[in-house]
Amino acid sequence: MPKIIRRGVITADNRHGIDADAETTLPGQVCTLAQWLKLADKCGSAVQLEPGQPPAPLLEHLEDIELVVIHFPVLTDGRGFSYGRELRERGYLGELRASGHFIRDQLTYLVRCGFDAFQMADNTDLEAALLSLNDFSEHYQAAVDEPLPLFRRRQIAAS
């Protein structure tokens, strides 16, 4: 089984990967958006979004979806960051996984957008990638993981 980083721990991926050509999917299998839309029962489901597939179809079922995988097919396509942020801002509480071509320098920014799991396409040293999540101890900007910018947090602490 491939290894992933999930909630700060390196672990085996217990999901069946996508089979885009399958008419039906196995329980626990990650579905394409088209396959997921055909599911009669979306409870406990897992779906992968590609660039150009915004999360709008998922929004009515956020409480039913166990895993959303946002695929990054190339390093330079940043739409997945926005998709992750939108899902978290709309109340998605399940696992949000980045999959594909991103570098460990981007992990901190993915976390700031709400991602809590990472499946890297290359043979990146997962231990080093995990350590990179601690590269920054403070953030100036507001984000999903810290809704107040630093200057507001300082004002609150001073009062």
RAURVEN-V569107 format. One record per pair of residues at least 24 apart in sequence whose ideal C-beta (glycine too) atoms are under 6 Angstrom apart, sorted by the first residue. I is the first residue (numbers start at 1). J is the second residue. Records with the same first field share a line. If there is no record, write none. Layout:
I: J / J
This chain:
3: 126
4: 117 / 119
5: 118 / 130
6: 117
7: 116
10: 126
18: 48
30: 69
49: 83
51: 77 / 79
55: 83 / 86 / 87
59: 90
62: 91 / 92
65: 94
66: 94
67: 94 / 95
68: 96
69: 97 / 99
70: 98
71: 99 / 100
72: 100 / 101 / 102
73: 100
74: 101
75: 101
81: 113
84: 113 / 114 / 115
85: 113 / 114 / 144
88: 114 / 144
104: 129 / 132
107: 132 / 133
108: 136
112: 143 / 145
113: 144
114: 144
